[in-house]
Amino acid sequence: MFKKLTHIISIAAVLSTAAMLLSLQSCHEDDGPHGPDIGERDSLPVLVSRGVSQLISDSGIIRYKIISEDWYIYDKTPVTYWAFEKGMFLEQFDESFHVEAFISCDTAYYYDTKRLWELRGRVFLKNLKGEKFRTSLLYWDQSTHQIYSDRYMEIEGEQQLSGYDFRSNEQLTVYRIHNSKGAFPFSEDNETPTPEASMEEQHSDDL
């Protein structure tokens, strides 16, 4: 019994000594330099994806396809958002999965709680009619189903338009632009704008 108790005491002494050495080593290491404490994760993304090709549904129906080199999701910022820092290509589908429009840009942000897209850089859009839209800043509000920009906008189609304060529906088929300048098709007979061109000019500027 005594030998057994002595053996147990010896083991306890060894463990105690080891614990003390580890504690001293830890205290010694604490004297060295340390990196800054990250603190709360308010500026770090919860998800980072590379080489993204993603289908997104709205009310159970696939409406969008996103292609991007990177995708960051920030869920701890005051306003949560997604970031596509290296550009984005987006296709919009109708309920029959036909492409209604597509958008490309250098940088994109999506504020998910607001359902608002902010597109920056070389923003390029094309609608089902083949009309092309170019600007440097564009907003797409999915709550109100409106696309708009206060920056300079160029529109290329049957007409050549340019101006500011652009606003459109999501399909880019009904739009307006203020302070516009552009070229319109003329009739070869009387050199006056065709009825279709005149109606389109009014449709674009006065809505």
NULUM-22256 format. One record per residue: residue number from 1; x, y, z of N, C-alpha, C in turn. Coordinates in Angstrom, 3 decimals, m for minus. Each point is the difference from the previous one (the first is absolute). Layout:
REM NULUM-22256
[NUM [X Y Z] [X Y Z] [X Y Z]];
...
***
This chain:
REM NULUM-22256
[1 [0.838 m1.190 0.000] [m0.838 1.190 0.000] [0.879 1.248 0.000]];
[2 [1.061 m0.012 0.835] [0.910 1.135 0.090] [0.710 0.226 m1.315]];
[3 [0.468 m1.123 m0.616] [0.669 0.123 m1.291] [m0.943 0.586 m1.049]];
[4 [m1.251 m0.435 0.059] [m0.988 0.488 m0.972] [m0.235 1.482 0.199]];
[5 [m0.109 0.443 1.274] [m0.238 1.405 0.286] [1.199 0.843 m0.432]];
[6 [1.233 m0.537 0.262] [1.209 0.715 m0.423] [0.037 0.163 m1.509]];
[7 [m0.411 m1.052 m0.723] [m0.039 0.050 m1.466] [m0.964 1.067 m0.484]];
[8 [m1.151 0.091 0.670] [m1.003 0.998 m0.394] [0.526 1.397 0.263]];
[9 [0.680 0.197 1.171] [0.549 1.307 0.331] [1.075 0.399 m1.010]];
[10 [0.826 m0.969 m0.419] [1.047 0.278 m0.982] [m0.592 0.451 m1.325]];
[11 [m1.053 m0.668 m0.440] [m0.677 0.389 m1.250] [m0.576 1.402 0.120]];
[12 [m0.628 0.295 1.156] [m0.576 1.330 0.222] [1.079 1.067 m0.024]];
[13 [1.179 m0.313 0.571] [1.099 0.965 0.011] [0.495 0.270 m1.410]];
[14 [0.098 m1.055 m0.805] [0.436 0.176 m1.389] [m0.995 0.856 m0.777]];
[15 [m1.291 m0.274 0.156] [m1.028 0.778 m0.699] [0.010 1.454 0.446]];
[16 [0.208 0.195 1.334] [0.045 1.363 0.525] [1.189 0.765 m0.566]];
[17 [1.150 m0.671 m0.072] [1.190 0.647 m0.557] [m0.191 0.333 m1.477]];
[18 [m0.595 m0.923 m0.736] [m0.250 0.246 m1.430] [m0.940 1.168 m0.201]];
[19 [m1.036 0.049 0.848] [m0.951 1.104 m0.108] [0.677 1.324 0.289]];
[20 [0.903 0.030 0.988] [0.710 1.219 0.345] [0.901 0.457 m1.144]];
[21 [0.697 m0.984 m0.622] [0.885 0.344 m1.114] [m0.788 0.571 m1.176]];
[22 [m1.158 m0.635 m0.275] [m0.837 0.497 m1.088] [m0.511 1.399 0.295]];
[23 [m0.332 0.250 1.281] [m0.483 1.313 0.391] [1.081 1.045 m0.159]];
[24 [1.232 m0.337 0.415] [1.118 0.924 m0.139] [0.289 0.294 m1.462]];
[25 [m0.070 m1.067 m0.831] [0.236 0.187 m1.437] [m1.066 0.890 m0.614]];
[26 [m1.248 m0.207 0.448] [m1.084 0.807 m0.516] [0.177 1.455 0.398]];
[27 [0.387 0.228 1.254] [0.227 1.371 0.453] [1.138 0.639 m0.770]];
[28 [1.030 m0.800 m0.294] [1.134 0.520 m0.750] [m0.418 0.375 m1.417]];
[29 [m0.854 m0.844 m0.607] [m0.459 0.289 m1.356] [m0.906 1.215 m0.031]];
[30 [m0.731 0.245 1.096] [m0.890 1.148 0.028] [0.758 1.312 m0.048]];
[31 [1.320 m0.049 0.359] [0.788 1.220 m0.028] [0.347 0.421 m1.421]];
[32 [m0.153 m0.913 m0.965] [0.360 0.289 m1.380] [m1.064 0.811 m0.700]];
[33 [0.239 0.372 m1.252] [m0.971 0.805 m0.773] [m1.217 m0.827 m0.384]];
[34 [m1.096 0.660 m0.121] [m1.266 m0.650 m0.375] [m0.642 0.781 m1.130]];
[35 [m0.785 m0.698 m0.817] [m0.774 0.681 m1.031] [m1.184 0.697 0.619]];
[36 [m0.585 0.957 m0.702] [m1.157 0.729 0.536] [m1.209 m0.906 0.139]];
[37 [m0.784 0.271 1.023] [m1.218 m0.752 0.228] [m1.032 0.386 m1.053]];
[38 [m0.534 m0.981 m0.692] [m0.977 0.286 m1.060] [m1.272 0.603 0.581]];
[39 [m0.375 m0.457 1.197] [m1.222 0.513 0.609] [m1.222 m0.585 m0.680]];
[40 [m1.075 0.763 m0.052] [m1.216 m0.487 m0.615] [0.180 m0.092 m1.517]];
[41 [m0.660 m0.997 m0.601] [0.124 m0.222 m1.437] [m0.979 0.910 m0.733]];
[42 [0.306 1.317 0.024] [m0.895 0.956 m0.641] [0.499 0.465 m1.360]];
[43 [1.234 m0.353 m0.334] [0.543 0.426 m1.288] [0.516 m1.168 m0.823]];
[44 [m0.276 m1.219 0.443] [0.462 m1.191 m0.704] [m1.183 m0.710 m0.645]];
[45 [0.179 m0.529 m1.209] [m1.108 m0.712 m0.651] [m0.261 m1.350 0.651]];
[46 [m1.261 m0.381 0.036] [m0.352 m1.321 0.514] [0.219 m1.068 m1.062]];
[47 [0.039 0.416 m1.271] [0.183 m0.949 m1.098] [0.804 0.659 m1.111]];
[48 [0.980 m0.735 m0.517] [0.775 0.433 m1.159] [m0.027 m1.129 m1.028]];
[49 [m0.465 0.299 m1.204] [m0.062 m0.998 m1.066] [0.817 0.489 m1.189]];
[50 [0.645 m0.930 m0.685] [0.797 0.311 m1.183] [m0.585 m0.725 m1.214]];
[51 [0.061 0.642 m1.152] [m0.510 m0.627 m1.209] [m1.473 m0.321 0.105]];
[52 [m0.821 1.031 0.200] [m1.421 m0.187 0.299] [m0.820 m0.114 m1.282]];
[53 [m0.880 m0.970 m0.042] [m1.052 m0.098 m1.001] [m1.242 m0.476 0.735]];
[54 [m0.914 0.913 0.296] [m1.079 m0.276 0.943] [m1.354 0.389 m0.573]];
[55 [m0.984 m0.879 0.137] [m1.384 0.313 m0.344] [m0.710 0.471 1.257]];
[56 [m0.794 1.063 m0.125] [m0.699 0.576 1.147] [m1.491 0.035 m0.314]];
[57 [m0.803 m0.439 0.937] [m1.452 m0.030 m0.189] [m0.656 1.161 0.724]];
[58 [m1.172 0.352 m0.462] [m0.824 1.039 0.619] [m1.413 m0.541 0.077]];
[59 [m0.499 m0.156 1.234] [m1.329 m0.587 0.231] [m0.088 m1.403 m0.588]];
[60 [1.074 m0.762 0.121] [0.013 m1.387 m0.443] [0.252 m0.195 m1.478]];
[61 [0.214 1.078 m0.748] [0.239 m0.080 m1.442] [1.408 0.514 m0.292]];
[62 [0.761 m0.759 m0.774] [1.350 0.432 m0.360] [m0.097 1.227 m0.908]];
[63 [0.580 1.113 0.478] [m0.105 1.255 m0.751] [1.341 0.562 m0.428]];
[64 [1.096 m0.420 0.638] [1.288 0.622 m0.288] [1.121 m1.036 m0.027]];
[65 [1.011 0.301 m0.780] [1.240 m0.773 m0.009] [1.158 0.967 0.171]];
[66 [0.842 m0.269 0.985] [1.138 0.864 0.296] [1.286 m0.745 m0.324]];
[67 [0.905 0.658 m0.711] [1.337 m0.525 m0.268] [0.995 1.050 0.481]];
[68 [0.955 m0.414 0.837] [0.964 0.940 0.540] [1.252 m0.740 0.446]];
[69 [1.118 0.718 0.046] [1.253 m0.590 0.487] [m0.025 m0.188 1.506]];
[70 [m0.686 0.901 0.711] [m0.048 m0.122 1.456] [m1.353 0.478 0.524]];
[71 [m0.328 m0.464 1.199] [m1.275 0.339 0.630] [0.231 0.017 1.506]];
[72 [m0.150 1.189 0.611] [0.152 0.159 1.444] [m1.368 0.311 0.603]];
[73 [m0.323 m0.644 1.105] [m1.244 0.279 0.714] [0.343 0.540 1.383]];
[74 [m0.461 1.229 0.286] [0.232 0.650 1.290] [m1.321 0.019 0.769]];
[75 [m0.040 m0.699 1.119] [m1.241 m0.117 0.764] [0.042 0.712 1.343]];
[76 [1.122 0.668 0.343] [0.119 0.673 1.294] [0.153 1.513 m0.140]];
[77 [m0.055 0.510 m1.210] [0.085 1.434 m0.205] [m1.348 0.646 0.336]];
[78 [m0.008 1.313 0.278] [m1.284 0.664 0.304] [m1.060 m0.251 m1.068]];
[79 [0.424 0.032 m1.270] [m0.884 m0.395 m1.105] [0.664 m1.196 m0.677]];
[80 [m0.594 m1.175 0.115] [0.610 m1.205 m0.565] [m0.015 0.069 m1.524]];
[81 [1.023 m0.600 m0.610] [0.089 0.094 m1.459] [0.888 m1.103 m0.561]];
[82 [m0.127 m0.184 m1.331] [0.889 m0.865 m0.767] [0.927 0.918 m0.801]];
[83 [1.215 m0.462 m0.258] [0.952 0.791 m0.785] [0.599 m0.864 m1.104]];
[84 [0.026 0.548 m1.191] [0.643 m0.624 m1.156] [1.074 0.982 m0.473]];
[85 [1.153 m0.052 0.637] [1.023 1.018 m0.189] [0.653 m0.075 m1.383]];
[86 [0.062 m1.179 m0.593] [0.696 m0.171 m1.278] [m0.963 m0.062 m1.184]];
[87 [m1.180 0.543 0.181] [m0.944 0.055 m1.101] [m1.065 m1.075 0.088]];
[88 [m1.039 0.185 m0.800] [m1.132 m0.923 0.023] [m0.708 0.024 m1.344]];
[89 [m0.484 m1.151 m0.401] [m0.879 m0.135 m1.161] [m1.291 m0.616 0.497]];
[90 [m1.135 0.621 m0.330] [m1.295 m0.466 0.494] [m0.989 m0.111 m1.144]];
[91 [m0.714 m1.114 m0.053] [m1.099 m0.191 m0.943] [m1.313 m0.024 0.768]];
[92 [m1.005 0.636 m0.568] [m1.328 0.006 0.604] [m0.949 m0.808 m0.880]];
[93 [m0.753 m0.914 0.630] [m0.917 m0.876 m0.726] [m1.442 0.377 0.288]];
[94 [m0.884 m0.300 m0.973] [m1.429 0.091 0.274] [m0.478 m1.335 0.567]];
[95 [m1.299 m0.138 0.194] [m0.536 m1.217 0.614] [0.175 m1.226 m0.883]];
[96 [0.220 0.206 m1.302] [0.236 m1.113 m0.920] [1.482 m0.279 m0.202]];
[97 [0.838 0.637 0.823] [1.446 m0.188 m0.015] [0.637 0.572 m1.264]];
[98 [m0.650 0.978 m0.626] [0.596 0.715 m1.116] [0.762 1.207 0.544]];
[99 [1.139 0.310 m0.594] [0.813 1.118 0.458] [m0.683 1.306 m0.387]];
[100 [m0.346 0.824 0.997] [m0.617 1.293 m0.255] [1.047 1.101 m0.169]];
[101 [1.084 m0.102 0.763] [1.038 1.024 m0.049] [1.262 m0.558 0.635]];
[102 [1.123 0.637 m0.318] [1.217 m0.360 0.728] [0.773 1.256 0.360]];
[103 [0.782 m0.118 1.065] [0.739 1.121 0.565] [1.428 m0.446 0.279]];
[104 [0.963 0.857 m0.296] [1.381 m0.243 0.409] [0.561 1.287 0.579]];
[105 [0.953 m0.129 0.933] [0.589 1.173 0.647] [1.342 m0.384 0.600]];
[106 [0.779 1.021 0.371] [1.310 m0.237 0.601] [m0.100 m0.408 1.463]];
[107 [m0.953 0.583 0.726] [m0.199 m0.279 1.422] [m1.486 0.051 0.299]];
[108 [m0.461 m0.889 0.870] [m1.423 m0.013 0.351] [m0.167 m0.255 1.495]];
[109 [m1.020 0.654 0.567] [m0.387 m0.220 1.397] [m1.494 m0.260 0.041]];
[110 [m0.387 m0.971 0.811] [m1.419 m0.307 0.154] [m0.351 0.101 1.477]];
[111 [m0.892 0.948 0.353] [m0.445 0.194 1.375] [m1.257 m0.838 0.184]];
[112 [0.204 m1.178 0.604] [m1.051 m1.011 m0.018] [m1.253 0.401 0.764]];
[113 [0.129 0.723 1.113] [m1.195 0.393 0.749] [m0.815 1.052 m0.753]];
[114 [0.674 0.788 m0.833] [m0.681 1.022 m0.800] [m0.378 m0.506 m1.385]];
[115 [0.553 m1.158 m0.391] [m0.182 m0.551 m1.341] [0.435 1.022 m1.050]];
[116 [1.170 0.586 0.232] [0.516 1.073 m0.845] [1.381 m0.358 m0.532]];
[117 [0.171 0.090 m1.320] [1.295 m0.197 m0.649] [0.644 1.353 m0.268]];
[118 [1.304 0.076 0.213] [0.798 1.171 m0.362] [1.111 m0.470 m0.930]];
[119 [m0.022 0.452 m1.247] [0.946 m0.430 m1.020] [0.925 1.160 m0.339]];
[120 [1.315 m0.264 m0.029] [0.990 1.062 m0.195] [1.002 m0.362 m1.095]];
[121 [0.691 1.047 m0.475] [1.026 m0.208 m1.019] [m0.585 0.061 m1.395]];
[122 [0.442 m0.921 m0.835] [m0.535 m0.081 m1.363] [m1.269 m0.848 0.034]];
[123 [m1.131 0.689 0.169] [m1.295 m0.677 0.108] [m0.610 m0.103 m1.388]];
[124 [m0.334 m1.217 m0.392] [m0.552 m0.257 m1.330] [m1.254 m0.848 0.149]];
[125 [m1.075 0.410 m0.661] [m1.261 m0.729 0.033] [m0.504 m0.199 m1.422]];
[126 [m0.742 m1.084 m0.200] [m0.603 m0.265 m1.296] [m1.364 m0.626 0.227]];
[127 [m1.021 0.534 m0.684] [m1.345 m0.540 0.169] [m0.354 m0.973 m1.118]];
[128 [m1.206 m0.525 0.048] [m0.431 m1.017 m0.957] [m0.072 0.548 m1.417]];
[129 [m0.189 1.306 m0.145] [m0.081 0.641 m1.315] [1.376 0.269 m0.591]];
[130 [1.064 m0.265 0.767] [1.346 0.224 m0.488] [0.533 1.393 0.283]];
[131 [m0.781 0.827 0.706] [0.472 1.322 0.360] [1.085 m0.113 1.068]];
[132 [1.034 0.836 m0.100] [1.141 m0.057 0.906] [0.057 1.277 0.833]];
[133 [0.317 m0.162 1.277] [0.039 1.103 0.936] [1.366 0.002 0.683]];
[134 [0.643 1.180 0.050] [1.326 0.114 0.620] [0.020 1.176 0.960]];
[135 [0.552 m0.217 1.192] [0.146 1.051 0.992] [1.087 m0.408 0.984]];
[136 [0.255 0.831 1.028] [1.043 m0.303 0.986] [m0.564 m0.337 1.369]];
[137 [m1.285 0.236 0.208] [m0.639 m0.316 1.283] [m1.470 m0.264 m0.244]];
[138 [m0.482 m1.116 0.519] [m1.395 m0.369 m0.235] [m0.552 m0.679 1.247]];
[139 [m1.264 0.290 0.308] [m0.701 m0.646 1.111] [m1.172 m0.803 m0.545]];
[140 [m0.208 m1.150 0.602] [m1.123 m0.863 m0.381] [m0.744 m0.365 1.278]];
[141 [m1.175 0.593 0.167] [m0.820 m0.225 1.184] [m1.016 m1.095 m0.317]];
[142 [0.228 m1.182 0.548] [m0.904 m1.115 m0.275] [m1.306 0.112 0.772]];
[143 [m0.055 0.866 1.017] [m1.243 0.197 0.749] [m0.994 0.822 m0.809]];
[144 [0.514 1.013 m0.699] [m0.875 0.853 m0.813] [0.040 m0.372 m1.472]];
[145 [0.865 m0.965 m0.361] [0.146 m0.464 m1.381] [0.432 1.141 m0.921]];
[146 [0.944 0.810 0.482] [0.493 1.139 m0.759] [1.525 m0.077 m0.135]];
[147 [0.502 0.430 m1.155] [1.427 0.167 m0.249] [0.229 1.487 m0.253]];
[148 [1.016 0.592 0.655] [0.172 1.447 m0.132] [1.454 0.405 0.207]];
[149 [0.323 1.205 m0.498] [1.333 0.559 0.146] [m0.074 1.503 m0.213]];
[150 [0.822 0.754 0.779] [0.094 1.440 m0.229] [1.264 0.351 m0.769]];
[151 [0.788 m1.003 m0.378] [1.229 0.229 m0.751] [m0.290 0.075 m1.501]];
[152 [1.004 0.384 m0.742] [m0.110 0.069 m1.455] [m0.288 m1.390 m0.568]];
[153 [m0.973 m0.069 m0.906] [m0.444 m1.269 m0.574] [m0.018 0.099 m1.517]];
[154 [0.487 m1.050 m0.659] [m0.103 m0.107 m1.449] [m0.887 m1.191 m0.347]];
[155 [m0.896 0.206 m0.964] [m0.915 m1.052 m0.444] [0.181 m0.176 m1.496]];
[156 [0.241 m1.231 m0.403] [0.238 m0.312 m1.408] [m1.037 m1.004 m0.481]];
[157 [m0.729 0.366 m1.013] [m1.007 m0.868 m0.590] [m0.415 0.571 m1.328]];
[158 [m1.313 m0.020 m0.298] [m0.486 0.685 m1.190] [0.260 1.493 0.122]];
[159 [0.021 0.500 1.237] [0.361 1.374 0.281] [1.323 0.016 0.767]];
[160 [0.710 1.097 m0.103] [1.213 0.218 0.783] [m0.311 1.110 0.987]];
[161 [m0.089 m0.345 1.278] [m0.355 0.965 1.027] [1.105 0.107 1.033]];
[162 [0.078 1.163 0.644] [0.896 0.188 1.131] [m0.584 1.068 0.902]];
[163 [0.286 m0.088 1.292] [m0.540 0.981 0.929] [0.197 m0.440 1.442]];
[164 [m0.811 0.580 0.884] [0.107 m0.258 1.437] [m1.371 m0.353 0.565]];
[165 [0.011 m0.396 1.259] [m1.239 m0.324 0.728] [m0.800 m1.079 m0.738]];
[166 [0.643 m1.131 m0.186] [m0.628 m1.132 m0.688] [m0.860 m0.780 0.984]];
[167 [m1.168 m0.437 m0.447] [m0.879 m0.847 0.809] [m0.743 m0.957 m0.920]];
[168 [m0.109 m1.271 0.434] [m0.586 m1.019 m0.875] [m0.687 m1.077 0.835]];
[169 [m0.827 m0.794 m0.692] [m0.501 m1.210 0.638] [1.094 m1.065 m0.038]];
[170 [m0.244 m1.152 0.651] [1.035 m1.030 0.114] [0.373 m0.615 m1.341]];
[171 [m0.935 m0.005 m0.955] [0.264 m0.609 m1.304] [0.688 0.961 m0.964]];
[172 [0.203 1.259 0.415] [0.634 1.018 m0.839] [m0.782 0.245 m1.291]];
[173 [m1.309 m0.103 0.100] [m0.843 0.225 m1.176] [m0.768 1.314 0.086]];
[174 [m0.237 0.507 1.194] [m0.662 1.293 0.207] [0.942 0.845 0.831]];
[175 [0.561 1.042 m0.595] [1.002 0.782 0.705] [m0.105 1.473 m0.375]];
[176 [0.678 0.820 0.780] [0.074 1.435 m0.280] [1.423 0.459 0.291]];
[177 [0.400 1.096 m0.647] [1.303 0.600 0.235] [m0.131 1.499 m0.239]];
[178 [0.528 0.806 0.917] [m0.138 1.448 m0.081] [1.240 0.632 m0.629]];
[179 [m0.161 1.250 m0.442] [1.086 0.754 m0.635] [0.633 m0.811 m1.121]];
[180 [m0.831 m0.665 m0.762] [0.513 m0.962 m0.975] [0.386 0.667 m1.307]];
[181 [0.970 m0.616 m0.619] [0.409 0.338 m1.358] [0.118 m1.302 m0.761]];
[182 [m0.311 0.047 m1.300] [0.104 m1.246 m0.735] [m0.337 0.150 m1.461]];
[183 [0.201 m1.110 m0.713] [m0.318 m0.062 m1.427] [m1.213 m0.883 m0.183]];
[184 [m0.919 0.432 m0.865] [m1.233 m0.728 m0.231] [m0.142 m0.313 m1.488]];
[185 [m0.654 m1.099 m0.353] [m0.183 m0.331 m1.421] [m0.936 0.983 m0.683]];
[186 [0.283 0.323 m1.241] [m0.815 0.931 m0.766] [m0.554 m0.704 m1.231]];
[187 [m1.129 0.485 m0.434] [m0.600 m0.488 m1.233] [0.767 0.572 m1.192]];
[188 [0.277 m0.818 m1.008] [0.727 0.472 m1.175] [m0.855 0.914 m0.877]];
[189 [m1.312 m0.064 0.128] [m0.873 0.784 m0.879] [m0.052 1.469 0.407]];
[190 [m0.271 0.250 1.305] [m0.200 1.392 0.404] [0.995 0.452 1.060]];
[191 [0.969 m0.844 0.324] [1.048 0.340 0.955] [m0.556 0.448 1.337]];
[192 [m1.130 m0.590 0.391] [m0.561 0.246 1.333] [0.021 m1.308 0.754]];
[193 [0.020 0.053 1.324] [0.036 m1.241 0.762] [m1.201 m0.879 m0.302]];
[194 [0.202 m1.280 m0.099] [m1.105 m0.925 m0.202] [m0.884 0.016 1.231]];
[195 [m1.307 m0.362 m0.125] [m0.890 m0.035 1.174] [0.573 m0.875 1.112]];
[196 [0.597 m1.116 m0.372] [0.551 m0.891 1.009] [1.111 0.692 0.772]];
[197 [0.868 0.748 m0.715] [1.107 0.697 0.660] [m0.531 1.098 0.906]];
[198 [m1.026 0.757 m0.470] [m0.545 1.084 0.802] [m0.622 m0.529 1.275]];
[199 [m0.748 m1.072 m0.087] [m0.619 m0.591 1.176] [1.058 m0.502 0.960]];
[200 [1.077 m0.579 m0.524] [1.042 m0.556 0.851] [0.733 1.117 0.737]];
[201 [0.220 1.128 m0.667] [0.665 1.132 0.635] [m0.830 0.515 1.166]];
[202 [m1.301 0.151 m0.210] [m0.878 0.449 1.061] [m0.041 m1.028 1.122]];
[203 [m0.019 m1.266 m0.358] [m0.046 m1.080 0.974] [1.230 0.026 0.889]];
[204 [1.145 0.322 m0.585] [1.241 m0.041 0.752] [0.189 1.223 0.885]];
[205 [m0.466 1.177 m0.451] [0.344 1.232 0.694] [m1.090 0.514 0.920]];
[206 [m1.240 m0.308 m0.300] [m1.091 0.685 0.696] [m0.717 m0.855 1.016]];
[207 [0.315 m1.293 0.104] [m0.674 m0.851 0.972] [0.352 0.403 1.409]];
***
